[in-house]
């Protein structure tokens, strides 16, 4: 199934807000997969004027926010509110260039590999430049609890 959503604001699908909303738009959604884009500007979060780049390590957050957008699209389709998720870690992280260059656009692709009923999930993630060259990749582990407040405070839901 493919769903066209570029005309809707990103805030409909992701709980992040500026200045920590790092991705610019959802490009494409299919079951278990979402592609988003980011274009690097001088006012991009974490932009470094000296290098004219956003450092490559910010790519893990681009991946995490794209995963959040996928969860948000799925919640919206079910008529449910957005829920907060947590980045637990990554495996096989590859950062293939020093940063994300000013004026360049990047495509972030996330594909769900595994998800438990508890909210634990693993995603295969890649970031490509405008020439479709891979610039970063990782398997990203996330957790989206049913009751975020209980999870944060350590109170078990019954």
C-alpha positions in Angstrom: 0.0 0.0 0.0 1.3 3.5 -0.9 0.0 6.6 0.8 0.6 10.1 -0.5 1.1 12.5 2.4 3.5 15.3 1.2 0.7 17.9 1.3 0.2 17.5 5.1 2.5 19.2 7.6 5.3 17.1 9.1 3.9 18.0 12.6 0.9 15.8 11.9 3.2 12.7 12.0 6.2 13.5 14.3 6.2 14.9 17.9 9.4 16.9 17.3 9.1 20.7 17.0 11.7 23.3 15.9 14.5 23.7 16.6 14.7 19.9 17.1 12.6 19.0 14.1 15.5 18.0 11.8 13.9 16.4 8.8 12.0 18.6 6.3 9.4 16.4 4.7 8.0 12.9 4.1 8.7 11.8 0.6 7.0 8.4 0.4 5.3 5.9 2.6 4.7 2.2 2.0 3.9 -0.5 4.6 6.9 -0.9 6.9 8.9 1.7 5.0 9.1 5.5 4.9 11.4 7.9 3.0 12.0 11.4 4.2 14.2 14.3 3.0 16.4 16.9 4.6 18.0 19.9 2.8 20.9 21.4 4.6 20.7 25.2 5.1 22.7 27.7 7.2 19.8 27.6 9.8 19.8 23.8 10.0 20.2 22.5 13.5 23.8 21.6 14.2 25.1 23.4 11.1 28.8 24.4 11.5 29.7 27.5 9.5 33.5 26.6 9.6 32.9 23.3 7.7 29.7 24.4 5.9 28.2 21.1 7.0 26.0 19.4 9.6 28.3 16.7 11.2 27.8 13.1 10.0 26.8 11.9 13.5 23.6 13.9 13.2 22.6 11.3 10.6 21.5 8.9 13.4 18.9 11.5 14.5 17.8 11.9 10.9 17.2 8.2 10.9 15.4 8.3 14.3 13.1 11.1 13.2 12.2 9.3 10.0 11.3 6.2 12.1 9.2 8.5 14.3 7.5 9.8 11.1 6.7 6.2 10.1 5.2 5.5 13.5 3.2 8.7 13.2 1.8 7.9 9.7 0.8 4.5 11.0 -0.9 6.0 14.2 -2.7 8.6 12.0 -4.0 5.8 9.7 -5.4 4.0 12.8 -6.9 7.2 14.2 -4.6 7.2 17.2 -2.6 10.0 18.7 1.2 10.4 18.3 3.2 8.6 20.9 6.8 9.4 21.9 9.5 6.8 21.1 13.0 6.3 22.3 16.2 5.7 20.4 17.9 2.8 22.2 21.0 2.4 20.0 22.3 1.3 16.7 24.3 -1.5 15.2 26.4 -1.6 12.0 26.6 2.2 11.9 28.5 3.5 8.9 29.1 7.2 8.4 30.7 7.4 4.9 31.4 11.1 4.7 32.4 13.8 7.3 29.1 15.7 7.1 26.0 16.7 5.3 26.8 19.6 2.9 25.2 23.0 2.8 22.7 23.3 0.0 22.5 19.5 -0.6 19.4 17.4 -0.1 19.5 13.9 1.4 16.9 11.1 1.3 16.5 9.0 4.5 15.0 5.6 4.1 13.8 3.4 7.0 12.5 -0.1 6.8 11.0 -2.1 9.8 12.9 -5.4 10.2 11.3 -6.5 13.4 8.7 -5.3 16.0 7.4 -6.7 19.2 4.1 -6.1 20.8 6.0 -4.4 23.7 7.0 -1.6 21.3 10.6 -2.7 20.8 11.6 -2.5 17.1 14.6 -2.6 14.8 14.9 -0.7 11.5 17.3 -0.8 8.6 18.2 2.8 7.8 20.1 4.5 5.0 20.8 8.0 4.0 21.5 8.8 0.3 22.7 12.0 -1.4 21.0 13.5 -4.4 23.1 11.3 -6.7 21.7 8.2 -4.9 25.1 7.5 -3.3 24.9 5.9 0.2 26.3 8.3 2.8 25.2 6.7 6.0 23.5 3.5 7.2 22.7 1.6 10.4 20.3 -0.8 12.1 18.5 1.4 14.6 16.8 0.0 17.8 13.9 1.9 19.1 11.2 1.6 21.8 7.7 3.1 21.8 5.9 2.3 25.1 2.1 2.2 25.2 2.2 4.5 28.3 5.1 7.0 28.0 4.5 8.6 31.4 4.5 5.3 33.2 7.7 4.2 31.4 9.5 7.5 32.2 8.5 7.4 35.9 9.1 3.7 36.2 5.5 2.9 37.2 4.4 -0.4 35.7 1.0 -0.2 33.9 -1.5 -2.8 35.0 
